[in-house]
């Protein structure tokens, strides 16, 4: 499954609810899920991390749907096989 197909799945499942909630409300859900991912990371809870990664992806796709952003298109335009800053693969930017 491609990123675009996953975003379409989220659109089919949740677009009506996501649009009613709006961009700001959907963004708040996304940040809650990121916080939960961080909690699972700190607890070294591998199963929990996997579930939170899935939730973060789902809410990110929902937010993109509300804002009519094509996640696959914008991601691959920016990350086109090279680091967007140093234009090398792998990245050679200094920390
Ligand atoms: Zn770089």
PDB file of the backbone (N, CA, C, O) and the ligand in Angstrom, with CONECT records:
HET     ZN  A 101       1
ATOM      1  N   UNK A   1       0.843  -1.195   0.000  1.00  0.00           N
ATOM      2  CA  UNK A   1       0.000   0.000   0.000  1.00  0.00           C
ATOM      3  C   UNK A   1       0.881   1.249   0.000  1.00  0.00           C
ATOM      4  O   UNK A   1       1.852   1.336   0.751  1.00  0.00           O
ATOM      5  N   UNK A   2       0.534   2.200  -0.841  1.00  0.00           N
ATOM      6  CA  UNK A   2       1.265   3.461  -0.909  1.00  0.00           C
ATOM      7  C   UNK A   2       0.679   4.465   0.098  1.00  0.00           C
ATOM      8  O   UNK A   2      -0.433   4.286   0.595  1.00  0.00           O
ATOM      9  N   UNK A   3       1.439   5.503   0.381  1.00  0.00           N
ATOM     10  CA  UNK A   3       0.972   6.558   1.295  1.00  0.00           C
ATOM     11  C   UNK A   3      -0.364   7.106   0.796  1.00  0.00           C
ATOM     12  O   UNK A   3      -1.287   7.329   1.580  1.00  0.00           O
ATOM     13  N   UNK A   4      -0.455   7.321  -0.517  1.00  0.00           N
ATOM     14  CA  UNK A   4      -1.678   7.875  -1.100  1.00  0.00           C
ATOM     15  C   UNK A   4      -2.879   6.959  -0.834  1.00  0.00           C
ATOM     16  O   UNK A   4      -3.977   7.434  -0.543  1.00  0.00           O
ATOM     17  N   UNK A   5      -2.663   5.654  -0.936  1.00  0.00           N
ATOM     18  CA  UNK A   5      -3.756   4.688  -0.701  1.00  0.00           C
ATOM     19  C   UNK A   5      -4.175   4.689   0.766  1.00  0.00           C
ATOM     20  O   UNK A   5      -5.362   4.583   1.074  1.00  0.00           O
ATOM     21  N   UNK A   6      -3.210   4.807   1.667  1.00  0.00           N
ATOM     22  CA  UNK A   6      -3.546   4.883   3.097  1.00  0.00           C
ATOM     23  C   UNK A   6      -4.355   6.149   3.378  1.00  0.00           C
ATOM     24  O   UNK A   6      -5.338   6.114   4.118  1.00  0.00           O
ATOM     25  N   UNK A   7      -3.934   7.268   2.781  1.00  0.00           N
ATOM     26  CA  UNK A   7      -4.671   8.524   2.967  1.00  0.00           C
ATOM     27  C   UNK A   7      -6.091   8.390   2.426  1.00  0.00           C
ATOM     28  O   UNK A   7      -7.035   8.901   3.029  1.00  0.00           O
ATOM     29  N   UNK A   8      -6.246   7.712   1.301  1.00  0.00           N
ATOM     30  CA  UNK A   8      -7.579   7.476   0.741  1.00  0.00           C
ATOM     31  C   UNK A   8      -8.440   6.623   1.669  1.00  0.00           C
ATOM     32  O   UNK A   8      -9.637   6.866   1.822  1.00  0.00           O
ATOM     33  N   UNK A   9      -7.816   5.623   2.284  1.00  0.00           N
ATOM     34  CA  UNK A   9      -8.534   4.782   3.254  1.00  0.00           C
ATOM     35  C   UNK A   9      -9.048   5.637   4.414  1.00  0.00           C
ATOM     36  O   UNK A   9     -10.203   5.505   4.819  1.00  0.00           O
ATOM     37  N   UNK A  10      -8.196   6.510   4.947  1.00  0.00           N
ATOM     38  CA  UNK A  10      -8.617   7.388   6.044  1.00  0.00           C
ATOM     39  C   UNK A  10      -9.730   8.329   5.570  1.00  0.00           C
ATOM     40  O   UNK A  10     -10.645   8.654   6.326  1.00  0.00           O
ATOM     41  N   UNK A  11      -9.638   8.760   4.311  1.00  0.00           N
ATOM     42  CA  UNK A  11     -10.688   9.627   3.747  1.00  0.00           C
ATOM     43  C   UNK A  11     -12.032   8.889   3.730  1.00  0.00           C
ATOM     44  O   UNK A  11     -13.056   9.429   4.149  1.00  0.00           O
ATOM     45  N   UNK A  12     -12.008   7.642   3.237  1.00  0.00           N
ATOM     46  CA  UNK A  12     -13.251   6.856   3.180  1.00  0.00           C
ATOM     47  C   UNK A  12     -13.839   6.608   4.559  1.00  0.00           C
ATOM     48  O   UNK A  12     -15.053   6.665   4.753  1.00  0.00           O
ATOM     49  N   UNK A  13     -12.948   6.329   5.523  1.00  0.00           N
ATOM     50  CA  UNK A  13     -13.421   5.986   6.867  1.00  0.00           C
ATOM     51  C   UNK A  13     -13.874   7.205   7.669  1.00  0.00           C
ATOM     52  O   UNK A  13     -14.865   7.133   8.396  1.00  0.00           O
ATOM     53  N   UNK A  14     -13.155   8.326   7.544  1.00  0.00           N
ATOM     54  CA  UNK A  14     -13.301   9.396   8.539  1.00  0.00           C
ATOM     55  C   UNK A  14     -13.511  10.809   8.007  1.00  0.00           C
ATOM     56  O   UNK A  14     -13.623  11.737   8.809  1.00  0.00           O
ATOM     57  N   UNK A  15     -13.569  11.013   6.700  1.00  0.00           N
ATOM     58  CA  UNK A  15     -13.569  12.400   6.197  1.00  0.00           C
ATOM     59  C   UNK A  15     -14.702  13.240   6.784  1.00  0.00           C
ATOM     60  O   UNK A  15     -14.482  14.385   7.177  1.00  0.00           O
ATOM     61  N   UNK A  16     -15.918  12.679   6.846  1.00  0.00           N
ATOM     62  CA  UNK A  16     -17.039  13.459   7.384  1.00  0.00           C
ATOM     63  C   UNK A  16     -16.771  13.913   8.808  1.00  0.00           C
ATOM     64  O   UNK A  16     -16.928  15.089   9.138  1.00  0.00           O
ATOM     65  N   UNK A  17     -16.366  12.972   9.648  1.00  0.00           N
ATOM     66  CA  UNK A  17     -16.086  13.319  11.053  1.00  0.00           C
ATOM     67  C   UNK A  17     -14.920  14.290  11.145  1.00  0.00           C
ATOM     68  O   UNK A  17     -14.959  15.236  11.931  1.00  0.00           O
ATOM     69  N   UNK A  18     -13.864  14.057  10.333  1.00  0.00           N
ATOM     70  CA  UNK A  18     -12.687  14.917  10.390  1.00  0.00           C
ATOM     71  C   UNK A  18     -13.037  16.345   9.979  1.00  0.00           C
ATOM     72  O   UNK A  18     -12.545  17.299  10.581  1.00  0.00           O
ATOM     73  N   UNK A  19     -13.884  16.500   8.956  1.00  0.00           N
ATOM     74  CA  UNK A  19     -14.255  17.845   8.497  1.00  0.00           C
ATOM     75  C   UNK A  19     -15.117  18.560   9.540  1.00  0.00           C
ATOM     76  O   UNK A  19     -14.992  19.770   9.730  1.00  0.00           O
ATOM     77  N   UNK A  20     -16.000  17.800  10.219  1.00  0.00           N
ATOM     78  CA  UNK A  20     -16.814  18.414  11.278  1.00  0.00           C
ATOM     79  C   UNK A  20     -15.934  18.893  12.432  1.00  0.00           C
ATOM     80  O   UNK A  20     -16.184  19.951  13.011  1.00  0.00           O
ATOM     81  N   UNK A  21     -14.903  18.112  12.765  1.00  0.00           N
ATOM     82  CA  UNK A  21     -13.986  18.472  13.851  1.00  0.00           C
ATOM     83  C   UNK A  21     -13.119  19.665  13.430  1.00  0.00           C
ATOM     84  O   UNK A  21     -12.799  20.532  14.245  1.00  0.00           O
ATOM     85  N   UNK A  22     -12.749  19.694  12.158  1.00  0.00           N
ATOM     86  CA  UNK A  22     -11.939  20.790  11.629  1.00  0.00           C
ATOM     87  C   UNK A  22     -10.450  20.558  11.799  1.00  0.00           C
ATOM     88  O   UNK A  22     -10.018  19.634  12.488  1.00  0.00           O
ATOM     89  N   UNK A  23      -9.670  21.430  11.150  1.00  0.00           N
ATOM     90  CA  UNK A  23      -8.213  21.265  11.128  1.00  0.00           C
ATOM     91  C   UNK A  23      -7.611  21.408  12.525  1.00  0.00           C
ATOM     92  O   UNK A  23      -6.762  20.605  12.913  1.00  0.00           O
ATOM     93  N   UNK A  24      -8.032  22.406  13.276  1.00  0.00           N
ATOM     94  CA  UNK A  24      -7.415  22.621  14.593  1.00  0.00           C
ATOM     95  C   UNK A  24      -7.711  21.461  15.544  1.00  0.00           C
ATOM     96  O   UNK A  24      -6.823  21.004  16.265  1.00  0.00           O
ATOM     97  N   UNK A  25      -8.958  20.985  15.546  1.00  0.00           N
ATOM     98  CA  UNK A  25      -9.317  19.860  16.402  1.00  0.00           C
ATOM     99  C   UNK A  25      -8.597  18.589  15.999  1.00  0.00           C
ATOM    100  O   UNK A  25      -8.177  17.813  16.857  1.00  0.00           O
ATOM    101  N   UNK A  26      -8.451  18.371  14.710  1.00  0.00           N
ATOM    102  CA  UNK A  26      -7.763  17.185  14.212  1.00  0.00           C
ATOM    103  C   UNK A  26      -6.274  17.259  14.546  1.00  0.00           C
ATOM    104  O   UNK A  26      -5.653  16.251  14.884  1.00  0.00           O
ATOM    105  N   UNK A  27      -5.709  18.468  14.448  1.00  0.00           N
ATOM    106  CA  UNK A  27      -4.304  18.668  14.834  1.00  0.00           C
ATOM    107  C   UNK A  27      -4.109  18.339  16.314  1.00  0.00           C
ATOM    108  O   UNK A  27      -3.098  17.742  16.686  1.00  0.00           O
ATOM    109  N   UNK A  28      -5.064  18.719  17.155  1.00  0.00           N
ATOM    110  CA  UNK A  28      -4.952  18.409  18.589  1.00  0.00           C
ATOM    111  C   UNK A  28      -4.952  16.902  18.831  1.00  0.00           C
ATOM    112  O   UNK A  28      -4.212  16.412  19.684  1.00  0.00           O
ATOM    113  N   UNK A  29      -5.781  16.160  18.083  1.00  0.00           N
ATOM    114  CA  UNK A  29      -5.766  14.699  18.198  1.00  0.00           C
ATOM    115  C   UNK A  29      -4.406  14.157  17.773  1.00  0.00           C
ATOM    116  O   UNK A  29      -3.862  13.264  18.422  1.00  0.00           O
ATOM    117  N   UNK A  30      -3.859  14.692  16.691  1.00  0.00           N
ATOM    118  CA  UNK A  30      -2.548  14.240  16.217  1.00  0.00           C
ATOM    119  C   UNK A  30      -1.483  14.460  17.295  1.00  0.00           C
ATOM    120  O   UNK A  30      -0.662  13.580  17.550  1.00  0.00           O
ATOM    121  N   UNK A  31      -1.502  15.636  17.925  1.00  0.00           N
ATOM    122  CA  UNK A  31      -0.488  15.904  18.956  1.00  0.00           C
ATOM    123  C   UNK A  31      -0.696  15.004  20.174  1.00  0.00           C
ATOM    124  O   UNK A  31       0.272  14.614  20.826  1.00  0.00           O
ATOM    125  N   UNK A  32      -1.965  14.668  20.488  1.00  0.00           N
ATOM    126  CA  UNK A  32      -2.219  13.723  21.580  1.00  0.00           C
ATOM    127  C   UNK A  32      -1.614  12.361  21.255  1.00  0.00           C
ATOM    128  O   UNK A  32      -1.022  11.713  22.117  1.00  0.00           O
ATOM    129  N   UNK A  33      -1.766  11.939  20.014  1.00  0.00           N
ATOM    130  CA  UNK A  33      -1.223  10.634  19.614  1.00  0.00           C
ATOM    131  C   UNK A  33       0.308  10.646  19.625  1.00  0.00           C
ATOM    132  O   UNK A  33       0.931   9.644  19.980  1.00  0.00           O
ATOM    133  N   UNK A  34       0.916  11.767  19.241  1.00  0.00           N
ATOM    134  CA  UNK A  34       2.378  11.882  19.312  1.00  0.00           C
ATOM    135  C   UNK A  34       2.849  11.784  20.759  1.00  0.00           C
ATOM    136  O   UNK A  34       3.872  11.163  21.047  1.00  0.00           O
ATOM    137  N   UNK A  35       2.091  12.406  21.670  1.00  0.00           N
ATOM    138  CA  UNK A  35       2.423  12.332  23.093  1.00  0.00           C
ATOM    139  C   UNK A  35       2.334  10.881  23.568  1.00  0.00           C
ATOM    140  O   UNK A  35       3.190  10.416  24.320  1.00  0.00           O
ATOM    141  N   UNK A  36       1.301  10.172  23.129  1.00  0.00           N
ATOM    142  CA  UNK A  36       1.154   8.764  23.518  1.00  0.00           C
ATOM    143  C   UNK A  36       2.286   7.914  22.947  1.00  0.00           C
ATOM    144  O   UNK A  36       2.728   6.962  23.590  1.00  0.00           O
ATOM    145  N   UNK A  37       2.760   8.248  21.741  1.00  0.00           N
ATOM    146  CA  UNK A  37       3.914   7.548  21.174  1.00  0.00           C
ATOM    147  C   UNK A  37       5.143   7.785  22.052  1.00  0.00           C
ATOM    148  O   UNK A  37       5.911   6.861  22.321  1.00  0.00           O
ATOM    149  N   UNK A  38       5.319   9.021  22.492  1.00  0.00           N
ATOM    150  CA  UNK A  38       6.439   9.347  23.383  1.00  0.00           C
ATOM    151  C   UNK A  38       6.347   8.601  24.703  1.00  0.00           C
ATOM    152  O   UNK A  38       7.360   8.147  25.235  1.00  0.00           O
ATOM    153  N   UNK A  39       5.131   8.471  25.235  1.00  0.00           N
ATOM    154  CA  UNK A  39       4.938   7.725  26.491  1.00  0.00           C
ATOM    155  C   UNK A  39       5.323   6.257  26.307  1.00  0.00           C
ATOM    156  O   UNK A  39       5.982   5.672  27.166  1.00  0.00           O
ATOM    157  N   UNK A  40       4.909   5.663  25.178  1.00  0.00           N
ATOM    158  CA  UNK A  40       5.242   4.256  24.899  1.00  0.00           C
ATOM    159  C   UNK A  40       6.747   4.096  24.710  1.00  0.00           C
ATOM    160  O   UNK A  40       7.330   3.092  25.119  1.00  0.00           O
ATOM    161  N   UNK A  41       7.374   5.098  24.086  1.00  0.00           N
ATOM    162  CA  UNK A  41       8.833   5.069  23.893  1.00  0.00           C
ATOM    163  C   UNK A  41       9.554   5.090  25.236  1.00  0.00           C
ATOM    164  O   UNK A  41      10.468   4.301  25.476  1.00  0.00           O
ATOM    165  N   UNK A  42       9.127   6.010  26.114  1.00  0.00           N
ATOM    166  CA  UNK A  42       9.773   6.122  27.434  1.00  0.00           C
ATOM    167  C   UNK A  42       9.574   4.853  28.261  1.00  0.00           C
ATOM    168  O   UNK A  42      10.435   4.481  29.058  1.00  0.00           O
ATOM    169  N   UNK A  43       8.421   4.188  28.062  1.00  0.00           N
ATOM    170  CA  UNK A  43       8.127   2.956  28.802  1.00  0.00           C
ATOM    171  C   UNK A  43       8.751   1.732  28.137  1.00  0.00           C
ATOM    172  O   UNK A  43       8.621   0.614  28.635  1.00  0.00           O
ATOM    173  N   UNK A  44       9.436   1.951  26.993  1.00  0.00           N
ATOM    174  CA  UNK A  44      10.020   0.852  26.211  1.00  0.00           C
ATOM    175  C   UNK A  44       8.973  -0.211  25.894  1.00  0.00           C
ATOM    176  O   UNK A  44       9.249  -1.410  25.940  1.00  0.00           O
ATOM    177  N   UNK A  45       7.773   0.251  25.572  1.00  0.00           N
ATOM    178  CA  UNK A  45       6.626  -0.622  25.286  1.00  0.00           C
ATOM    179  C   UNK A  45       6.508  -0.791  23.773  1.00  0.00           C
ATOM    180  O   UNK A  45       5.867   0.011  23.095  1.00  0.00           O
ATOM    181  N   UNK A  46       7.136  -1.845  23.257  1.00  0.00           N
ATOM    182  CA  UNK A  46       7.215  -2.061  21.801  1.00  0.00           C
ATOM    183  C   UNK A  46       5.824  -2.175  21.161  1.00  0.00           C
ATOM    184  O   UNK A  46       5.565  -1.556  20.130  1.00  0.00           O
ATOM    185  N   UNK A  47       4.942  -2.958  21.764  1.00  0.00           N
ATOM    186  CA  UNK A  47       3.586  -3.130  21.226  1.00  0.00           C
ATOM    187  C   UNK A  47       2.839  -1.797  21.254  1.00  0.00           C
ATOM    188  O   UNK A  47       2.147  -1.438  20.302  1.00  0.00           O
ATOM    189  N   UNK A  48       2.992  -1.069  22.365  1.00  0.00           N
ATOM    190  CA  UNK A  48       2.352   0.246  22.481  1.00  0.00           C
ATOM    191  C   UNK A  48       2.879   1.216  21.430  1.00  0.00           C
ATOM    192  O   UNK A  48       2.114   1.977  20.838  1.00  0.00           O
ATOM    193  N   UNK A  49       4.203   1.184  21.201  1.00  0.00           N
ATOM    194  CA  UNK A  49       4.801   2.055  20.175  1.00  0.00           C
ATOM    195  C   UNK A  49       4.206   1.758  18.804  1.00  0.00           C
ATOM    196  O   UNK A  49       3.867   2.674  18.055  1.00  0.00           O
ATOM    197  N   UNK A  50       4.082   0.473  18.481  1.00  0.00           N
ATOM    198  CA  UNK A  50       3.531   0.106  17.177  1.00  0.00           C
ATOM    199  C   UNK A  50       2.108   0.639  17.012  1.00  0.00           C
ATOM    200  O   UNK A  50       1.747   1.151  15.952  1.00  0.00           O
ATOM    201  N   UNK A  51       1.311   0.514  18.062  1.00  0.00           N
ATOM    202  CA  UNK A  51      -0.067   1.020  17.996  1.00  0.00           C
ATOM    203  C   UNK A  51      -0.084   2.543  17.842  1.00  0.00           C
ATOM    204  O   UNK A  51      -0.894   3.083  17.088  1.00  0.00           O
ATOM    205  N   UNK A  52       0.798   3.224  18.548  1.00  0.00           N
ATOM    206  CA  UNK A  52       0.824   4.693  18.475  1.00  0.00           C
ATOM    207  C   UNK A  52       1.370   5.183  17.139  1.00  0.00           C
ATOM    208  O   UNK A  52       0.919   6.206  16.624  1.00  0.00           O
ATOM    209  N   UNK A  53       2.339   4.460  16.574  1.00  0.00           N
ATOM    210  CA  UNK A  53       2.794   4.816  15.221  1.00  0.00           C
ATOM    211  C   UNK A  53       1.607   4.766  14.247  1.00  0.00           C
ATOM    212  O   UNK A  53       1.437   5.654  13.411  1.00  0.00           O
ATOM    213  N   UNK A  54       0.797   3.718  14.372  1.00  0.00           N
ATOM    214  CA  UNK A  54      -0.375   3.581  13.489  1.00  0.00           C
ATOM    215  C   UNK A  54      -1.346   4.739  13.702  1.00  0.00           C
ATOM    216  O   UNK A  54      -1.885   5.292  12.743  1.00  0.00           O
ATOM    217  N   UNK A  55      -1.565   5.102  14.967  1.00  0.00           N
ATOM    218  CA  UNK A  55      -2.483   6.216  15.260  1.00  0.00           C
ATOM    219  C   UNK A  55      -1.936   7.541  14.735  1.00  0.00           C
ATOM    220  O   UNK A  55      -2.693   8.349  14.196  1.00  0.00           O
ATOM    221  N   UNK A  56      -0.635   7.771  14.884  1.00  0.00           N
ATOM    222  CA  UNK A  56      -0.025   9.011  14.382  1.00  0.00           C
ATOM    223  C   UNK A  56      -0.188   9.090  12.861  1.00  0.00           C
ATOM    224  O   UNK A  56      -0.532  10.139  12.317  1.00  0.00           O
ATOM    225  N   UNK A  57       0.065   7.967  12.186  1.00  0.00           N
ATOM    226  CA  UNK A  57      -0.110   7.949  10.727  1.00  0.00           C
ATOM    227  C   UNK A  57      -1.562   8.261  10.346  1.00  0.00           C
ATOM    228  O   UNK A  57      -1.820   9.033   9.423  1.00  0.00           O
ATOM    229  N   UNK A  58      -2.499   7.649  11.070  1.00  0.00           N
ATOM    230  CA  UNK A  58      -3.921   7.838  10.762  1.00  0.00           C
ATOM    231  C   UNK A  58      -4.334   9.294  10.963  1.00  0.00           C
ATOM    232  O   UNK A  58      -5.020   9.870  10.119  1.00  0.00           O
ATOM    233  N   UNK A  59      -3.914   9.887  12.080  1.00  0.00           N
ATOM    234  CA  UNK A  59      -4.318  11.275  12.353  1.00  0.00           C
ATOM    235  C   UNK A  59      -3.602  12.259  11.446  1.00  0.00           C
ATOM    236  O   UNK A  59      -4.167  13.291  11.082  1.00  0.00           O
ATOM    237  N   UNK A  60      -2.355  11.950  11.073  1.00  0.00           N
ATOM    238  CA  UNK A  60      -1.646  12.792  10.113  1.00  0.00           C
ATOM    239  C   UNK A  60      -2.372  12.776   8.768  1.00  0.00           C
ATOM    240  O   UNK A  60      -2.535  13.818   8.133  1.00  0.00           O
ATOM    241  N   UNK A  61      -2.805  11.594   8.339  1.00  0.00           N
ATOM    242  CA  UNK A  61      -3.549  11.474   7.080  1.00  0.00           C
ATOM    243  C   UNK A  61      -4.887  12.205   7.182  1.00  0.00           C
ATOM    244  O   UNK A  61      -5.314  12.855   6.228  1.00  0.00           O
ATOM    245  N   UNK A  62      -5.552  12.102   8.343  1.00  0.00           N
ATOM    246  CA  UNK A  62      -6.823  12.809   8.531  1.00  0.00           C
ATOM    247  C   UNK A  62      -6.628  14.315   8.430  1.00  0.00           C
ATOM    248  O   UNK A  62      -7.410  15.003   7.773  1.00  0.00           O
ATOM    249  N   UNK A  63      -5.588  14.829   9.080  1.00  0.00           N
ATOM    250  CA  UNK A  63      -5.331  16.271   9.018  1.00  0.00           C
ATOM    251  C   UNK A  63      -5.044  16.704   7.584  1.00  0.00           C
ATOM    252  O   UNK A  63      -5.530  17.742   7.135  1.00  0.00           O
ATOM    253  N   UNK A  64      -4.258  15.911   6.872  1.00  0.00           N
ATOM    254  CA  UNK A  64      -3.971  16.220   5.463  1.00  0.00           C
ATOM    255  C   UNK A  64      -5.255  16.209   4.640  1.00  0.00           C
ATOM    256  O   UNK A  64      -5.424  17.043   3.750  1.00  0.00           O
ATOM    257  N   UNK A  65      -6.162  15.274   4.926  1.00  0.00           N
ATOM    258  CA  UNK A  65      -7.429  15.232   4.199  1.00  0.00           C
ATOM    259  C   UNK A  65      -8.256  16.488   4.446  1.00  0.00           C
ATOM    260  O   UNK A  65      -8.809  17.066   3.510  1.00  0.00           O
ATOM    261  N   UNK A  66      -8.340  16.909   5.698  1.00  0.00           N
ATOM    262  CA  UNK A  66      -9.114  18.114   6.020  1.00  0.00           C
ATOM    263  C   UNK A  66      -8.537  19.324   5.272  1.00  0.00           C
ATOM    264  O   UNK A  66      -9.282  20.180   4.795  1.00  0.00           O
ATOM    265  N   UNK A  67      -7.210  19.382   5.177  1.00  0.00           N
ATOM    266  CA  UNK A  67      -6.537  20.536   4.561  1.00  0.00           C
ATOM    267  C   UNK A  67      -6.293  20.339   3.059  1.00  0.00           C
ATOM    268  O   UNK A  67      -5.685  21.186   2.405  1.00  0.00           O
ATOM    269  N   UNK A  68      -6.781  19.198   2.518  1.00  0.00           N
ATOM    270  CA  UNK A  68      -6.631  18.890   1.094  1.00  0.00           C
ATOM    271  C   UNK A  68      -5.162  18.911   0.643  1.00  0.00           C
ATOM    272  O   UNK A  68      -4.802  19.496  -0.379  1.00  0.00           O
ATOM    273  N   UNK A  69      -4.333  18.240   1.461  1.00  0.00           N
ATOM    274  CA  UNK A  69      -2.910  18.087   1.146  1.00  0.00           C
ATOM    275  C   UNK A  69      -2.665  16.626   0.766  1.00  0.00           C
ATOM    276  O   UNK A  69      -3.092  15.721   1.482  1.00  0.00           O
ATOM    277  N   UNK A  70      -1.984  16.392  -0.351  1.00  0.00           N
ATOM    278  CA  UNK A  70      -1.626  15.047  -0.791  1.00  0.00           C
ATOM    279  C   UNK A  70      -0.293  14.668  -0.130  1.00  0.00           C
ATOM    280  O   UNK A  70       0.776  15.097  -0.564  1.00  0.00           O
ATOM    281  N   UNK A  71      -0.386  13.852   0.930  1.00  0.00           N
ATOM    282  CA  UNK A  71       0.803  13.511   1.725  1.00  0.00           C
ATOM    283  C   UNK A  71       1.904  12.873   0.892  1.00  0.00           C
ATOM    284  O   UNK A  71       3.076  13.221   1.037  1.00  0.00           O
ATOM    285  N   UNK A  72       1.535  11.943   0.024  1.00  0.00           N
ATOM    286  CA  UNK A  72       2.553  11.252  -0.779  1.00  0.00           C
ATOM    287  C   UNK A  72       3.252  12.240  -1.711  1.00  0.00           C
ATOM    288  O   UNK A  72       4.476  12.230  -1.840  1.00  0.00           O
ATOM    289  N   UNK A  73       2.468  13.079  -2.347  1.00  0.00           N
ATOM    290  CA  UNK A  73       3.032  14.043  -3.301  1.00  0.00           C
ATOM    291  C   UNK A  73       4.007  14.996  -2.608  1.00  0.00           C
ATOM    292  O   UNK A  73       5.143  15.156  -3.055  1.00  0.00           O
ATOM    293  N   UNK A  74       3.568  15.629  -1.519  1.00  0.00           N
ATOM    294  CA  UNK A  74       4.429  16.626  -0.866  1.00  0.00           C
ATOM    295  C   UNK A  74       5.645  15.970  -0.213  1.00  0.00           C
ATOM    296  O   UNK A  74       6.728  16.554  -0.182  1.00  0.00           O
ATOM    297  N   UNK A  75       5.461  14.744   0.312  1.00  0.00           N
ATOM    298  CA  UNK A  75       6.585  14.058   0.952  1.00  0.00           C
ATOM    299  C   UNK A  75       7.660  13.702  -0.068  1.00  0.00           C
ATOM    300  O   UNK A  75       8.847  13.928   0.162  1.00  0.00           O
ATOM    301  N   UNK A  76       7.228  13.138  -1.207  1.00  0.00           N
ATOM    302  CA  UNK A  76       8.206  12.702  -2.204  1.00  0.00           C
ATOM    303  C   UNK A  76       8.792  13.878  -2.988  1.00  0.00           C
ATOM    304  O   UNK A  76       9.888  13.776  -3.539  1.00  0.00           O
ATOM    305  N   UNK A  77       8.058  14.997  -3.036  1.00  0.00           N
ATOM    306  CA  UNK A  77       8.644  16.194  -3.656  1.00  0.00           C
ATOM    307  C   UNK A  77       9.794  16.717  -2.798  1.00  0.00           C
ATOM    308  O   UNK A  77      10.832  17.131  -3.315  1.00  0.00           O
ATOM    309  N   UNK A  78       9.594  16.693  -1.479  1.00  0.00           N
ATOM    310  CA  UNK A  78      10.647  17.222  -0.591  1.00  0.00           C
ATOM    311  C   UNK A  78      11.761  16.208  -0.375  1.00  0.00           C
ATOM    312  O   UNK A  78      12.942  16.556  -0.419  1.00  0.00           O
ATOM    313  N   UNK A  79      11.377  14.928  -0.135  1.00  0.00           N
ATOM    314  CA  UNK A  79      12.360  13.859   0.122  1.00  0.00           C
ATOM    315  C   UNK A  79      12.438  12.993  -1.122  1.00  0.00           C
ATOM    316  O   UNK A  79      11.875  11.899  -1.171  1.00  0.00           O
ATOM    317  N   UNK A  80      13.146  13.498  -2.131  1.00  0.00           N
ATOM    318  CA  UNK A  80      13.159  12.890  -3.463  1.00  0.00           C
ATOM    319  C   UNK A  80      14.346  11.951  -3.664  1.00  0.00           C
ATOM    320  O   UNK A  80      14.892  11.853  -4.763  1.00  0.00           O
ATOM    321  N   UNK A  81      14.739  11.264  -2.594  1.00  0.00           N
ATOM    322  CA  UNK A  81      15.856  10.325  -2.700  1.00  0.00           C
ATOM    323  C   UNK A  81      17.146  10.884  -2.142  1.00  0.00           C
ATOM    324  O   UNK A  81      18.131  10.162  -1.986  1.00  0.00           O
ATOM    325  N   UNK A  82      17.139  12.194  -1.839  1.00  0.00           N
ATOM    326  CA  UNK A  82      18.308  12.838  -1.244  1.00  0.00           C
ATOM    327  C   UNK A  82      17.843  13.691  -0.083  1.00  0.00           C
ATOM    328  O   UNK A  82      16.675  14.074  -0.011  1.00  0.00           O
ATOM    329  N   UNK A  83      18.772  13.994   0.840  1.00  0.00           N
ATOM    330  CA  UNK A  83      18.467  14.910   1.936  1.00  0.00           C
ATOM    331  C   UNK A  83      18.125  16.280   1.332  1.00  0.00           C
ATOM    332  O   UNK A  83      18.877  16.788   0.500  1.00  0.00           O
ATOM    333  N   UNK A  84      16.985  16.890   1.745  1.00  0.00           N
ATOM    334  CA  UNK A  84      16.618  18.183   1.156  1.00  0.00           C
ATOM    335  C   UNK A  84      17.581  19.323   1.495  1.00  0.00           C
ATOM    336  O   UNK A  84      17.574  20.353   0.822  1.00  0.00           O
ATOM    337  N   UNK A  85      18.405  19.152   2.524  1.00  0.00           N
ATOM    338  CA  UNK A  85      19.346  20.229   2.892  1.00  0.00           C
ATOM    339  C   UNK A  85      20.694  20.083   2.179  1.00  0.00           C
ATOM    340  O   UNK A  85      21.142  21.009   1.502  1.00  0.00           O
ATOM    341  N   UNK A  86      21.345  18.910   2.331  1.00  0.00           N
ATOM    342  CA  UNK A  86      22.690  18.746   1.765  1.00  0.00           C
ATOM    343  C   UNK A  86      22.664  18.090   0.382  1.00  0.00           C
ATOM    344  O   UNK A  86      23.683  18.050  -0.308  1.00  0.00           O
ATOM    345  N   UNK A  87      21.478  17.567  -0.027  1.00  0.00           N
ATOM    346  CA  UNK A  87      21.291  16.925  -1.334  1.00  0.00           C
ATOM    347  C   UNK A  87      22.174  15.678  -1.495  1.00  0.00           C
ATOM    348  O   UNK A  87      22.592  15.340  -2.603  1.00  0.00           O
ATOM    349  N   UNK A  88      22.450  15.002  -0.372  1.00  0.00           N
ATOM    350  CA  UNK A  88      23.232  13.749  -0.431  1.00  0.00           C
ATOM    351  C   UNK A  88      22.406  12.603   0.137  1.00  0.00           C
ATOM    352  O   UNK A  88      21.475  12.812   0.915  1.00  0.00           O
ATOM    353  N   UNK A  89      22.771  11.368  -0.276  1.00  0.00           N
ATOM    354  CA  UNK A  89      22.146  10.165   0.262  1.00  0.00           C
ATOM    355  C   UNK A  89      23.231   9.118   0.523  1.00  0.00           C
ATOM    356  O   UNK A  89      23.845   8.637  -0.430  1.00  0.00           O
ATOM    357  N   UNK A  90      23.485   8.751   1.778  1.00  0.00           N
ATOM    358  CA  UNK A  90      22.806   9.247   2.968  1.00  0.00           C
ATOM    359  C   UNK A  90      23.208  10.678   3.317  1.00  0.00           C
ATOM    360  O   UNK A  90      24.218  11.198   2.843  1.00  0.00           O
ATOM    361  N   UNK A  91      22.395  11.283   4.150  1.00  0.00           N
ATOM    362  CA  UNK A  91      22.620  12.670   4.588  1.00  0.00           C
ATOM    363  C   UNK A  91      24.011  12.857   5.186  1.00  0.00           C
ATOM    364  O   UNK A  91      24.509  12.020   5.939  1.00  0.00           O
ATOM    365  N   UNK A  92      24.626  13.993   4.820  1.00  0.00           N
ATOM    366  CA  UNK A  92      25.943  14.326   5.385  1.00  0.00           C
ATOM    367  C   UNK A  92      25.901  15.637   6.156  1.00  0.00           C
ATOM    368  O   UNK A  92      26.948  16.226   6.425  1.00  0.00           O
ATOM    369  N   UNK A  93      24.713  16.103   6.515  1.00  0.00           N
ATOM    370  CA  UNK A  93      24.587  17.311   7.331  1.00  0.00           C
ATOM    371  C   UNK A  93      25.271  17.092   8.684  1.00  0.00           C
ATOM    372  O   UNK A  93      25.286  15.980   9.212  1.00  0.00           O
ATOM    373  N   UNK A  94      25.829  18.160   9.226  1.00  0.00           N
ATOM    374  CA  UNK A  94      26.431  18.058  10.562  1.00  0.00           C
ATOM    375  C   UNK A  94      25.333  18.188  11.604  1.00  0.00           C
ATOM    376  O   UNK A  94      24.359  18.916  11.412  1.00  0.00           O
ATOM    377  N   UNK A  95      25.502  17.468  12.716  1.00  0.00           N
ATOM    378  CA  UNK A  95      24.533  17.578  13.823  1.00  0.00           C
ATOM    379  C   UNK A  95      24.684  18.923  14.497  1.00  0.00           C
ATOM    380  O   UNK A  95      23.965  19.220  15.451  1.00  0.00           O
TER     381      UNK A  95
HETATM  382 ZN    ZN A 101      21.632  16.313   4.916  1.00  0.00          ZN
END
